[in-house]
Amino acid sequence: MKPPLRAIFLDAGGTLIHMDPACILAPLAEHGIRRDQAAYQRADLAARRAVVAWLAAGNRGGELTRWQLFARTLLQSLGCTPEAEVAVRAVVGARHAAATLWTHTAAGTRAALQRLRAAGYILGVVSNADGRVVTFLEHAGLGGAFDFVIDSAAVGLEKPDPRIFDLACEHAGVRPAEAVHVGDVYEIDVLGARAAGVTPILFDPDDLLPHADCARIRSLAELPDRLAALVAA
């Protein structure tokens, strides 16, 4: 008999919470480079495509390496000059130091978490972060939404190491087969969860990996219904 699904683990940055576009657009505008939200979204998509292609080519690196590739592509796509880049990096650095860089949540995120909670699921965060992911979630308005938060810097384990998912299962009091993990990086979230025996779901809002060998969702608003389908299968 198929074990019941009892726990949902979610990635933080890029899945639950997202970078505030103002920290990029405001300093650019001060240097005469005026871009709107639509331009930012196009640049963000280009940057995420670059990271996906880099990983698919077999490259590996820590969060800092991927962040550097993402940031470089994002700024290039926005037409950032060297002078403006200095200003952008100063703003981003200050916001990161204050733990207020990752403050945006996509539409439907809170409602989806509430639906999952009401359905009785144990909710946890499994994030590669710098020890402050709890604070990031609080500033994004998601404080208290989870039963536990596992931050890689705090536990000394980083996805895709399956041991971080083993730890999440221990916190949730479930077997791996009773848990699902949702994250936006295939090589980190999907492969790591799968290696631990946890069912992966790829968060792929722009359909960057249409042929991925796992379940995919384009928004967290889809998650409760997707889980219902998994349970019924």
Helices and strands as residue ranges (DSSP letters): E 7-10, H 22-30, H 37-56, H 63-77, H 82-97, H 109-118, E 122-127, H 133-139, E 148-151, H 152-155, H 162-172, G 176-178, E 179-183, I 186-190, H 191-195, E 199-203, E 215-217, G 220-222, H 223-232
